[in-house]
Amino acid sequence: MRKNPAARRASPAPEPGSARRQATNLSLDRGLLAEAKALGVNLSRAAERGLALAIAERRSEAWLAENQAAIRSSNAYVERRGLPLARFRKF
């Protein structure tokens, strides 16, 4: 399976809260915003966590799409010939 060359060049996403911050404007659902404020949720930190999860999800989707042919080929091999080391399995 090939690795994503763009992912190799890009630095990993920093842990939320560890990088320098940049101000930005967001449009949020009023109900969610009111509830978050009432519960004392730090909006910047919550948005960072959500954005980090969305980035991870998209990277995963891109990797799967890029490696789909290799995954199919590997699965077809196992279907035809079985697992290469199956005789050593204890379960």
Buried (B, 14 or more C-beta within 10 A) or exposed (E): EEEBEEEEEEEEEEEBEEEEEEEEEEEEEEEEBEEBEEEEBEEBEEBBEEEBEEEEEEBEEEBEEBBEEEEEEEEEEEEEEEEEEEEEEEE
